Amino acid sequence: MVFERRRPLGEFHASLRQVEEGLFRAEYSGEINPDNPHPDREIPDYHVGTSAADVKIWVEQMASNLGYSQVVWEELPQETSR
């Protein structure tokens, strides 16, 4: 069996937030068909964990396994209290 090396998919964009004390959530878009991406087929996805560092590692490993060259961590807007 011969495996073909795919070209990198580029950057994988994700954001990280603390949901509550000791609970962190990384949010990112999933793609129904990564071989032929299109914005209309993106679906929201996330990963939750008890450590920000562990959640980031999980997302970065997943993105790498999918063929992305790096994860770009985007800042979320600050929540304001009313």
C-alpha positions in Angstrom: 0.0 0.0 0.0 1.4 3.4 -1.0 0.4 6.5 1.0 0.3 9.8 -0.8 1.5 12.8 1.1 -1.0 15.6 0.9 -0.1 19.2 0.7 -0.6 21.1 4.0 -4.1 22.6 4.3 -2.7 25.8 5.7 -3.8 27.4 9.0 -6.4 26.0 11.3 -8.2 28.8 13.2 -9.5 28.2 16.8 -10.3 30.2 19.9 -10.1 29.3 23.5 -12.3 30.4 26.4 -12.7 29.6 30.0 -16.3 28.4 30.4 -16.2 28.3 34.2 -13.6 27.7 36.9 -11.5 24.7 35.8 -13.3 24.2 32.5 -12.0 25.4 29.1 -13.4 25.2 25.6 -11.7 25.5 22.3 -14.0 26.4 19.4 -13.3 26.0 15.7 -15.0 25.2 12.4 -15.3 21.7 11.2 -15.5 21.0 7.5 -17.8 18.4 6.1 -15.5 17.8 3.1 -11.9 19.0 3.8 -10.8 17.8 0.4 -13.1 20.4 -1.2 -13.7 23.1 1.5 -16.5 25.6 1.2 -17.8 28.1 3.8 -21.4 26.9 3.4 -20.4 23.4 4.6 -18.5 24.5 7.8 -20.0 23.2 11.0 -19.2 24.5 14.5 -17.1 22.1 16.6 -15.4 22.3 19.9 -13.2 20.4 22.5 -13.7 20.8 26.3 -11.2 20.0 29.0 -10.1 20.9 32.5 -6.8 22.5 31.5 -6.3 25.3 28.9 -2.9 23.8 28.0 -4.4 20.3 27.5 -7.2 21.6 25.3 -4.7 23.6 23.2 -2.5 20.5 22.8 -5.4 18.3 21.8 -6.6 20.9 19.1 -3.0 21.3 17.8 -2.5 17.6 17.5 -5.9 17.1 15.8 -5.2 19.9 13.3 -1.7 18.4 12.5 -3.2 15.0 12.0 -5.7 16.5 9.6 -2.9 18.1 7.6 -2.9 21.7 8.8 0.5 23.4 9.0 -0.3 25.3 12.2 -3.1 26.5 14.6 -3.8 30.2 14.8 -5.3 31.0 18.1 -7.7 33.9 17.7 -8.7 36.1 20.6 -12.3 36.2 21.6 -14.0 39.5 22.4 -14.1 40.4 26.0 -17.4 39.8 27.6 -18.9 42.8 29.3 -21.3 42.7 32.2 -24.5 44.7 32.0 
